[in-house]
Amino acid sequence: MPLRPPPLSTSVAGGSPLSALEYELMAEKADALARAGVSVEKALEALRACPAIPENISERRRLLEEAADLVWSFLVQREICGFRSQADAIKRYDIPHEVMIRLGAASRPTK
């Protein structure tokens, strides 16, 4: 008896040959979005835990840049998943204005 791969259309209801692949891709996008959301939450918690006082200025700047990078990646991932409005995510994660104004900005190494 020869070995044959299973038919593509049998694993997901819907019947199209790509439906199993599409299902897997959607699940992977959702998982990546969830991981990005957790990273954003952790970065924002760390930023909020570091008070804006002169003694913490370099640490706070580092945390701010890290949070901005993670929020940027998260919002891009949301767009990939089909979410066009970012207002609900900004409100849900309570992303501060000081992070939002840094989105997409590349930091330059100090000399």
TIMI-2910 file (N, C-alpha, C, CB; in pm, 1 decimal, decimal comma, always signed):
<rs>
+----------+----------+----------+----------+----------+----------+----------+----------+----------+----------+----------+----------+------+
!      n_x !      n_y !      n_z !     ca_x !     ca_y !     ca_z !      c_x !      c_y !      c_z !     cb_x !     cb_y !     cb_z ! resn !
+----------+----------+----------+----------+----------+----------+----------+----------+----------+----------+----------+----------+------+
!    +84,6 !   -117,7 !     +0,0 !     +0,0 !     +0,0 !     +0,0 !    +89,0 !   +123,9 !     +0,0 !    -96,2 !     -0,1 !   +122,2 !  Met !
!    +76,0 !   +210,5 !   -102,1 !   +159,9 !   +330,2 !   -110,6 !   +117,2 !   +435,9 !     -8,2 !   +154,0 !   +388,9 !   -252,2 !  Pro !
!   +214,5 !   +514,2 !    +36,3 !   +185,2 !   +624,7 !   +128,1 !   +149,0 !   +748,8 !    +48,4 !   +305,7 !   +653,3 !   +221,3 !  Leu !
!    +41,2 !   +813,1 !    +89,5 !     -3,4 !   +936,1 !    +24,6 !    -27,1 !  +1041,7 !   +131,3 !   -132,3 !   +912,2 !    -59,6 !  Arg !
!     +2,2 !  +1167,6 !   +101,3 !    -28,5 !  +1272,7 !   +198,0 !   -179,9 !  +1289,8 !   +210,2 !    +38,2 !  +1406,2 !   +156,6 !  Pro !
!   -226,8 !  +1335,0 !   +324,9 !   -371,4 !  +1354,8 !   +339,1 !   -418,6 !  +1469,2 !   +250,7 !   -408,4 !  +1382,6 !   +485,9 !  Pro !
!   -543,3 !  +1464,0 !   +208,4 !   -595,6 !  +1573,8 !   +127,0 !   -598,2 !  +1702,9 !   +208,3 !   -737,1 !  +1540,5 !    +74,6 !  Pro !
!   -573,1 !  +1815,5 !   +142,1 !   -567,0 !  +1944,3 !   +210,0 !   -701,6 !  +1992,0 !   +261,1 !   -510,2 !  +2046,7 !   +118,2 !  Leu !
!   -809,2 !  +1952,6 !   +197,7 !   -938,7 !  +2009,7 !   +231,7 !  -1011,3 !  +1934,9 !   +342,8 !  -1024,9 !  +2013,1 !   +110,3 !  Ser !
!   -953,0 !  +1832,8 !   +402,1 !  -1028,4 !  +1754,0 !   +498,9 !  -1014,9 !  +1803,9 !   +642,3 !   -984,7 !  +1611,8 !   +492,1 !  Thr !
!   -914,3 !  +1884,9 !   +675,3 !   -892,7 !  +1918,1 !   +815,8 !   -974,4 !  +2035,9 !   +865,3 !   -749,3 !  +1946,3 !   +838,1 !  Ser !
!  -1025,5 !  +2120,3 !   +778,9 !  -1104,5 !  +2235,5 !   +821,1 !  -1231,7 !  +2239,6 !   +738,7 !  -1024,3 !  +2367,8 !   +806,2 !  Val !
!  -1342,4 !  +2264,6 !   +807,0 !  -1469,1 !  +2274,6 !   +734,6 !  -1464,3 !  +2395,5 !   +643,0 !  -1589,3 !  +2284,6 !   +832,5 !  Ala !
!  -1515,3 !  +2384,5 !   +528,6 !  -1516,3 !  +2493,7 !   +433,3 !  -1486,6 !  +2444,9 !   +294,7 !  -1417,5 !  +2599,4 !   +472,7 !  Gly !
!  -1407,9 !  +2338,9 !   +287,1 !  -1389,6 !  +2272,4 !   +161,3 !  -1278,2 !  +2321,3 !    +71,4 !  -1510,0 !  +2280,2 !    +90,1 !  Gly !
!  -1230,6 !  +2443,9 !    +84,8 !  -1127,1 !  +2488,2 !     -8,8 !   -993,3 !  +2425,5 !    +28,7 !  -1116,2 !  +2642,8 !     -9,8 !  Ser !
!   -911,3 !  +2396,0 !    -69,9 !   -783,3 !  +2330,4 !    -42,5 !   -690,9 !  +2412,7 !    +47,3 !   -713,1 !  +2300,9 !   -172,1 !  Pro !
!   -703,2 !  +2543,4 !    +46,2 !   -615,9 !  +2627,0 !   +128,1 !   -671,7 !  +2655,5 !   +267,2 !   -590,2 !  +2756,5 !    +57,8 !  Leu !
!   -788,9 !  +2608,3 !   +297,7 !   -849,9 !  +2645,0 !   +425,2 !   -768,2 !  +2597,8 !   +545,6 !   -989,6 !  +2587,9 !   +433,3 !  Ser !
!   -705,6 !  +2482,5 !   +539,2 !   -623,3 !  +2435,9 !   +651,1 !   -502,7 !  +2526,4 !   +668,8 !   -577,9 !  +2290,3 !   +628,8 !  Ala !
!   -440,0 !  +2564,0 !   +559,7 !   -324,6 !  +2654,7 !   +565,9 !   -367,1 !  +2792,2 !   +616,0 !   -257,7 !  +2667,2 !   +427,4 !  Leu !
!   -477,7 !  +2842,7 !   +564,6 !   -527,9 !  +2973,0 !   +609,3 !   -558,5 !  +2970,9 !   +758,9 !   -653,9 !  +3012,3 !   +530,1 !  Glu !
!   -615,9 !  +2863,4 !   +806,2 !   -645,8 !  +2849,3 !   +948,4 !   -517,5 !  +2854,5 !  +1030,9 !   -721,1 !  +2717,8 !   +975,1 !  Tyr !
!   -416,0 !  +2782,5 !   +987,9 !   -288,4 !  +2781,3 !  +1059,6 !   -223,7 !  +2919,2 !  +1059,9 !   -193,2 !  +2679,4 !   +997,2 !  Glu !
!   -229,3 !  +2988,3 !   +947,4 !   -172,3 !  +3122,7 !   +940,0 !   -245,7 !  +3220,2 !  +1031,0 !   -175,7 !  +3173,3 !   +796,7 !  Leu !
!   -376,9 !  +3210,7 !  +1033,8 !   -454,8 !  +3297,9 !  +1122,9 !   -421,8 !  +3269,4 !  +1268,4 !   -605,6 !  +3279,7 !  +1098,6 !  Met !
!   -407,4 !  +3143,2 !  +1303,2 !   -373,5 !  +3107,2 !  +1440,7 !   -235,0 !  +3159,2 !  +1477,8 !   -379,5 !  +2955,0 !  +1459,3 !  Ala !
!   -142,3 !  +3151,4 !  +1385,6 !     -6,6 !  +3201,5 !  +1411,5 !     -5,2 !  +3352,9 !  +1426,7 !    +88,2 !  +3159,8 !  +1298,7 !  Glu !
!    -82,9 !  +3423,4 !  +1343,7 !    -92,7 !  +3569,0 !  +1356,8 !   -150,8 !  +3607,4 !  +1492,1 !   -178,6 !  +3627,5 !  +1243,9 !  Lys !
!   -254,3 !  +3536,9 !  +1534,2 !   -317,1 !  +3565,6 !  +1663,4 !   -221,0 !  +3539,1 !  +1778,4 !   -443,9 !  +3481,9 !  +1680,9 !  Ala !
!   -145,7 !  +3432,6 !  +1770,0 !    -47,8 !  +3400,1 !  +1873,9 !    +62,2 !  +3505,1 !  +1880,2 !    +13,0 !  +3261,9 !  +1848,7 !  Asp !
!   +110,9 !  +3548,2 !  +1765,1 !   +214,1 !  +3651,7 !  +1760,5 !   +161,0 !  +3783,3 !  +1817,3 !   +263,7 !  +3672,1 !  +1616,0 !  Ala !
!    +36,3 !  +3815,4 !  +1789,0 !    -24,3 !  +3936,9 !  +1842,6 !    -35,9 !  +3929,4 !  +1994,3 !   -162,3 !  +3959,9 !  +1780,2 !  Leu !
!    -74,6 !  +3814,4 !  +2045,7 !    -84,9 !  +3797,3 !  +2191,1 !    +51,7 !  +3812,3 !  +2258,2 !   -145,3 !  +3659,8 !  +2224,7 !  Ala !
!   +154,8 !  +3753,4 !  +2199,4 !   +290,2 !  +3766,4 !  +2255,6 !   +336,4 !  +3912,1 !  +2253,0 !   +390,0 !  +3677,9 !  +2177,4 !  Arg !
!   +306,6 !  +3981,4 !  +2145,6 !   +343,6 !  +4122,5 !  +2135,7 !   +270,2 !  +4204,6 !  +2241,3 !   +312,8 !  +4176,7 !  +1994,9 !  Ala !
!   +143,6 !  +4173,5 !  +2265,5 !    +66,3 !  +4244,0 !  +2367,9 !   +123,5 !  +4224,3 !  +2506,6 !    -77,3 !  +4198,2 !  +2365,6 !  Gly !
!   +166,5 !  +4103,0 !  +2536,8 !   +228,5 !  +4075,5 !  +2667,4 !   +358,5 !  +4154,7 !  +2681,6 !   +255,9 !  +3923,3 !  +2684,5 !  Val !
!   +437,4 !  +4160,8 !  +2576,4 !   +562,2 !  +4237,9 !  +2579,1 !   +535,6 !  +4386,1 !  +2602,9 !   +639,2 !  +4219,2 !  +2448,0 !  Ser !
!   +431,9 !  +4438,8 !  +2539,4 !   +394,9 !  +4579,5 !  +2558,4 !   +353,5 !  +4603,3 !  +2703,4 !   +280,0 !  +4619,9 !  +2462,0 !  Val !
!   +271,1 !  +4515,2 !  +2757,5 !   +227,8 !  +4530,4 !  +2896,9 !   +347,2 !  +4534,5 !  +2992,2 !   +133,5 !  +4415,8 !  +2936,1 !  Glu !
!   +441,9 !  +4443,7 !  +2974,3 !   +559,7 !  +4438,4 !  +3061,5 !   +644,6 !  +4563,7 !  +3047,8 !   +644,0 !  +4315,0 !  +3029,8 !  Lys !
!   +663,6 !  +4609,3 !  +2925,0 !   +744,9 !  +4729,4 !  +2903,0 !   +679,1 !  +4852,5 !  +2964,2 !   +768,0 !  +4751,6 !  +2753,1 !  Ala !
!   +547,8 !  +4863,7 !  +2951,0 !   +477,7 !  +4978,6 !  +3008,5 !   +477,9 !  +4973,3 !  +3161,0 !   +333,9 !  +4984,6 !  +2956,7 !  Leu !
!   +468,1 !  +4854,3 !  +3218,4 !   +477,4 !  +4840,5 !  +3364,3 !   +614,0 !  +4886,1 !  +3413,9 !   +451,6 !  +4694,4 !  +3407,0 !  Glu !
!   +719,7 !  +4844,8 !  +3344,7 !   +855,1 !  +4884,8 !  +3383,8 !   +872,2 !  +5036,0 !  +3371,4 !   +960,1 !  +4812,1 !  +3297,5 !  Ala !
!   +816,4 !  +5093,9 !  +3267,1 !   +825,3 !  +5238,9 !  +3248,3 !   +751,3 !  +5312,3 !  +3359,3 !   +768,4 !  +5279,3 !  +3111,4 !  Leu !
!   +633,8 !  +5265,2 !  +3394,8 !   +556,1 !  +5330,3 !  +3501,5 !   +623,4 !  +5316,1 !  +3638,0 !   +415,0 !  +5271,4 !  +3507,4 !  Arg !
!   +699,8 !  +5208,9 !  +3656,1 !   +767,6 !  +5186,4 !  +3783,7 !   +892,5 !  +5273,0 !  +3800,6 !   +805,1 !  +5040,6 !  +3796,3 !  Ala !
!   +937,4 !  +5335,7 !  +3694,3 !  +1057,7 !  +5419,7 !  +3698,2 !  +1014,5 !  +5565,7 !  +3700,0 !  +1151,9 !  +5390,6 !  +3576,1 !  Cys !
!  +1020,9 !  +5631,1 !  +3815,2 !   +974,7 !  +5770,2 !  +3823,1 !  +1061,7 !  +5864,7 !  +3740,1 !   +973,1 !  +5816,5 !  +3968,3 !  Pro !
!   +999,5 !  +5970,0 !  +3692,3 !  +1069,1 !  +6069,1 !  +3608,8 !  +1140,5 !  +6170,2 !  +3697,7 !   +969,5 !  +6141,5 !  +3513,4 !  Ala !
!  +1250,2 !  +6127,4 !  +3757,2 !  +1332,5 !  +6215,2 !  +3841,4 !  +1473,0 !  +6219,9 !  +3782,9 !  +1335,5 !  +6165,6 !  +3990,5 !  Ile !
!  +1548,6 !  +6325,2 !  +3810,9 !  +1681,6 !  +6338,9 !  +3750,1 !  +1774,4 !  +6219,2 !  +3771,8 !  +1747,7 !  +6460,9 !  +3804,1 !  Pro !
!  +1763,3 !  +6152,3 !  +3883,5 !  +1849,9 !  +6037,5 !  +3910,8 !  +1823,2 !  +5919,8 !  +3816,5 !  +1831,6 !  +5992,4 !  +4054,5 !  Glu !
!  +1703,7 !  +5912,1 !  +3761,7 !  +1663,5 !  +5799,7 !  +3675,3 !  +1660,3 !  +5834,8 !  +3527,9 !  +1528,2 !  +5749,8 !  +3716,3 !  Asn !
!  +1712,9 !  +5949,9 !  +3489,8 !  +1691,1 !  +5998,0 !  +3353,1 !  +1741,9 !  +5901,0 !  +3246,0 !  +1758,6 !  +6131,9 !  +3335,4 !  Ile !
!  +1859,1 !  +5843,5 !  +3263,6 !  +1911,1 !  +5753,3 !  +3158,9 !  +1834,5 !  +5621,0 !  +3157,0 !  +2061,6 !  +5726,4 !  +3180,8 !  Ser !
!  +1800,6 !  +5568,4 !  +3273,8 !  +1722,4 !  +5443,8 !  +3280,0 !  +1582,6 !  +5465,3 !  +3223,2 !  +1713,1 !  +5392,3 !  +3425,4 !  Glu !
!  +1522,2 !  +5578,1 !  +3256,9 !  +1387,5 !  +5607,0 !  +3205,9 !  +1391,0 !  +5624,6 !  +3054,2 !  +1329,5 !  +5734,1 !  +3273,4 !  Arg !
!  +1492,6 !  +5689,8 !  +3002,6 !  +1505,1 !  +5706,8 !  +2857,9 !  +1516,5 !  +5571,0 !  +2789,1 !  +1627,4 !  +5794,5 !  +2824,0 !  Arg !
!  +1595,1 !  +5481,2 !  +2847,0 !  +1609,8 !  +5346,9 !  +2791,4 !  +1476,3 !  +5272,5 !  +2792,5 !  +1715,3 !  +5267,7 !  +2870,0 !  Arg !
!  +1403,9 !  +5280,6 !  +2904,6 !  +1273,5 !  +5214,5 !  +2916,0 !  +1172,1 !  +5275,6 !  +2819,0 !  +1221,1 !  +5224,4 !  +3060,3 !  Leu !
!  +1181,1 !  +5404,9 !  +2800,7 !  +1090,6 !  +5473,6 !  +2709,1 !  +1115,1 !  +5430,3 !  +2565,0 !  +1106,8 !  +5625,0 !  +2722,0 !  Leu !
!  +1241,4 !  +5420,7 !  +2526,2 !  +1274,0 !  +5375,4 !  +2390,8 !  +1233,3 !  +5229,7 !  +2369,3 !  +1423,7 !  +5392,1 !  +2364,1 !  Glu !
!  +1255,5 !  +5147,2 !  +2470,8 !  +1215,2 !  +5006,8 !  +2459,7 !  +1063,4 !  +4994,4 !  +2445,7 !  +1263,7 !  +4927,3 !  +2582,4 !  Glu !
!   +989,4 !  +5069,9 !  +2527,8 !   +842,8 !  +5066,3 !  +2520,5 !   +794,9 !  +5114,3 !  +2383,7 !   +780,4 !  +5153,2 !  +2632,3 !  Ala !
!   +854,7 !  +5220,9 !  +2331,8 !   +814,1 !  +5273,5 !  +2200,9 !   +839,1 !  +5170,1 !  +2091,0 !   +890,3 !  +5404,2 !  +2169,2 !  Ala !
!   +953,4 !  +5103,3 !  +2095,7 !   +982,4 !  +4999,7 !  +1995,3 !   +881,7 !  +4885,3 !  +2001,7 !  +1124,1 !  +4944,8 !  +2014,8 !  Asp !
!   +849,8 !  +4841,1 !  +2123,6 !   +756,2 !  +4729,7 !  +2139,3 !   +613,9 !  +4769,8 !  +2099,8 !   +758,0 !  +4679,3 !  +2283,7 !  Leu !
!   +573,4 !  +4891,4 !  +2135,0 !   +439,9 !  +4938,7 !  +2096,4 !   +431,2 !  +4950,4 !  +1944,1 !   +407,9 !  +5075,7 !  +2163,5 !  Val !
!   +535,0 !  +5002,1 !  +1881,5 !   +538,2 !  +5012,9 !  +1735,0 !   +520,3 !  +4875,3 !  +1671,2 !   +671,2 !  +5077,0 !  +1687,8 !  Trp !
!   +597,0 !  +4778,3 !  +1718,3 !   +586,9 !  +4642,1 !  +1664,5 !   +447,5 !  +4584,3 !  +1686,4 !   +692,0 !  +4551,0 !  +1729,5 !  Ser !
!   +391,0 !  +4609,2 !  +1802,7 !   +257,9 !  +4560,5 !  +1836,0 !   +152,1 !  +4620,3 !  +1743,0 !   +224,7 !  +4593,2 !  +1981,6 !  Phe !
!   +159,4 !  +4750,5 !  +1720,2 !    +60,7 !  +4815,0 !  +1633,6 !    +74,4 !  +4768,5 !  +1488,7 !    +75,2 !  +4967,1 !  +1641,0 !  Leu !
!   +196,4 !  +4744,3 !  +1443,8 !   +217,3 !  +4689,4 !  +1309,8 !   +157,2 !  +4548,9 !  +1301,7 !   +368,8 !  +4686,3 !  +1274,4 !  Val !
!   +179,8 !  +4468,5 !  +1405,4 !   +124,8 !  +4332,5 !  +1408,2 !    -27,8 !  +4336,1 !  +1405,1 !   +173,6 !  +4256,9 !  +1533,7 !  Gln !
!    -87,0 !  +4432,5 !  +1474,8 !   -233,5 !  +4447,7 !  +1471,9 !   -281,8 !  +4476,3 !  +1330,1 !   -278,6 !  +4561,1 !  +1567,0 !  Arg !
!   -209,8 !  +4562,2 !  +1258,9 !   -248,9 !  +4593,0 !  +1120,9 !   -237,7 !  +4470,0 !  +1032,6 !   -162,4 !  +4706,1 !  +1064,3 !  Glu !
!   -134,5 !  +4390,2 !  +1053,6 !   -118,6 !  +4265,9 !   +977,1 !   -237,5 !  +4173,6 !  +1001,4 !    +13,6 !  +4194,5 !  +1015,2 !  Ile !
!   -288,8 !  +4175,3 !  +1123,2 !   -404,3 !  +4090,8 !  +1158,4 !   -536,4 !  +4150,0 !  +1110,5 !   -410,1 !  +4070,1 !  +1309,1 !  Cys !
!   -534,1 !  +4270,7 !  +1055,0 !   -655,6 !  +4328,9 !   +999,4 !   -719,4 !  +4437,2 !  +1083,8 !   -753,8 !  +4222,8 !   +977,2 !  Gly !
!   -660,4 !  +4472,5 !  +1197,1 !   -714,4 !  +4579,9 !  +1279,9 !   -663,8 !  +4712,5 !  +1225,1 !   -674,2 !  +4562,0 !  +1430,0 !  Phe !
!   -753,0 !  +4792,9 !  +1173,1 !   -710,8 !  +4918,3 !  +1111,0 !   -707,5 !  +5033,9 !  +1210,4 !   -803,0 !  +4952,8 !   +996,0 !  Arg !
!   -791,8 !  +5034,4 !  +1309,3 !   -793,7 !  +5140,7 !  +1409,3 !   -709,2 !  +5098,7 !  +1529,4 !   -939,4 !  +5173,3 !  +1453,0 !  Ser !
!   -621,4 !  +5185,8 !  +1569,8 !   -535,4 !  +5155,2 !  +1684,5 !   -586,6 !  +5220,8 !  +1813,1 !   -392,2 !  +5201,0 !  +1656,3 !  Gln !
!   -692,2 !  +5300,4 !  +1804,2 !   -742,4 !  +5375,2 !  +1919,4 !   -781,2 !  +5282,8 !  +2034,7 !   -862,1 !  +5460,0 !  +1878,6 !  Ala !
!   -845,5 !  +5171,4 !  +2004,4 !   -887,3 !  +5080,8 !  +2111,3 !   -766,8 !  +5018,0 !  +2182,0 !   -977,9 !  +4971,0 !  +2054,9 !  Asp !
!   -661,5 !  +4985,5 !  +2109,4 !   -541,6 !  +4927,9 !  +2171,3 !   -470,1 !  +5031,8 !  +2256,7 !   -445,9 !  +4873,0 !  +2063,7 !  Ala !
!   -463,1 !  +5153,9 !  +2207,3 !   -398,4 !  +5261,4 !  +2283,2 !   -472,2 !  +5284,2 !  +2414,8 !   -394,1 !  +5392,3 !  +2200,3 !  Ile !
!   -604,1 !  +5281,0 !  +2408,4 !   -684,0 !  +5300,0 !  +2529,5 !   -673,0 !  +5178,7 !  +2621,9 !   -831,1 !  +5325,5 !  +2493,0 !  Lys !
!   -682,3 !  +5058,4 !  +2566,5 !   -679,4 !  +4936,4 !  +2648,7 !   -547,2 !  +4921,2 !  +2723,7 !   -703,1 !  +4813,3 !  +2561,2 !  Arg !
!   -436,2 !  +4949,1 !  +2656,1 !   -304,9 !  +4934,2 !  +2718,3 !   -260,6 !  +5062,2 !  +2789,6 !   -201,7 !  +4895,0 !  +2613,4 !  Tyr !
!   -342,4 !  +5167,0 !  +2780,8 !   -312,6 !  +5295,7 !  +2844,5 !   -171,9 !  +5341,9 !  +2806,9 !   -326,3 !  +5285,1 !  +2998,5 !  Asp !
!   -147,3 !  +5347,6 !  +2676,9 !    -15,3 !  +5384,4 !  +2626,8 !     +2,6 !  +5535,0 !  +2644,3 !     +2,3 !  +5342,6 !  +2476,9 !  Ile !
!   +104,7 !  +5575,0 !  +2720,2 !   +122,5 !  +5717,9 !  +2747,0 !   +164,1 !  +5797,1 !  +2622,8 !   +226,1 !  +5736,9 !  +2855,8 !  Pro !
!   +134,5 !  +5924,7 !  +2626,6 !   +166,4 !  +6014,7 !  +2515,8 !   +317,1 !  +6016,8 !  +2489,3 !   +115,6 !  +6157,1 !  +2545,9 !  His !
!   +398,0 !  +6012,9 !  +2594,9 !   +542,6 !  +6017,4 !  +2575,7 !   +594,9 !  +5896,0 !  +2499,0 !   +612,0 !  +6026,8 !  +2709,8 !  Glu !
!   +521,9 !  +5785,5 !  +2501,2 !   +557,3 !  +5668,6 !  +2419,9 !   +505,8 !  +5688,7 !  +2277,5 !   +498,7 !  +5537,5 !  +2481,8 !  Val !
!   +382,4 !  +5735,1 !  +2264,7 !   +320,2 !  +5750,1 !  +2132,9 !   +398,3 !  +5845,4 !  +2042,6 !   +177,4 !  +5799,9 !  +2148,2 !  Met !
!   +454,7 !  +5952,0 !  +2098,6 !   +525,5 !  +6048,3 !  +2013,2 !   +659,3 !  +5994,1 !  +1963,6 !   +548,1 !  +6178,5 !  +2088,9 !  Ile !
!   +704,5 !  +5883,1 !  +2020,0 !   +831,2 !  +5822,6 !  +1978,5 !   +813,8 !  +5705,4 !  +1881,6 !   +906,8 !  +5776,0 !  +2100,0 !  Arg !
!   +692,4 !  +5671,3 !  +1847,3 !   +669,2 !  +5555,8 !  +1760,3 !   +733,7 !  +5576,7 !  +1624,5 !   +519,1 !  +5530,0 !  +1743,6 !  Leu !
!   +808,9 !  +5476,3 !  +1583,0 !   +872,3 !  +5479,4 !  +1452,6 !  +1001,3 !  +5558,2 !  +1447,8 !   +778,9 !  +5534,9 !  +1354,4 !  Gly !
!  +1034,3 !  +5628,8 !  +1555,6 !  +1158,6 !  +5705,4 !  +1558,0 !  +1274,8 !  +5613,5 !  +1591,4 !  +1150,2 !  +5821,2 !  +1659,6 !  Ala !
!  +1381,8 !  +5628,1 !  +1517,8 !  +1502,7 !  +5547,2 !  +1543,3 !  +1595,7 !  +5628,6 !  +1632,3 !  +1575,1 !  +5506,0 !  +1408,5 !  Ala !
!  +1644,3 !  +5566,1 !  +1736,4 !  +1737,7 !  +5635,9 !  +1824,6 !  +1878,3 !  +5627,9 !  +1767,2 !  +1733,9 !  +5576,4 !  +1967,3 !  Ser !
!  +1953,5 !  +5731,3 !  +1789,6 !  +2091,3 !  +5734,8 !  +1741,2 !  +2184,2 !  +5707,6 !  +1858,6 !  +2124,7 !  +5872,2 !  +1673,9 !  Arg !
!  +2285,9 !  +5629,3 !  +1834,4 !  +2380,9 !  +5603,4 !  +1943,5 !  +2452,0 !  +5731,3 !  +1984,5 !  +2484,0 !  +5497,0 !  +1901,6 !  Pro !
!  +2469,5 !  +5747,2 !  +2114,3 !  +2538,3 !  +5866,7 !  +2163,5 !  +2688,1 !  +5847,6 !  +2149,4 !  +2500,7 !  +5896,3 !  +2310,9 !  Thr !
!  +2756,3 !  +5956,6 !  +2121,6 !  +2902,2 !  +5949,6 !  +2103,0 !  +2974,5 !  +5978,4 !  +2230,9 !  +2948,1 !  +6046,7 !  +1995,8 !  Lys !
+----------+----------+----------+----------+----------+----------+----------+----------+----------+----------+----------+----------+------+
</rs>
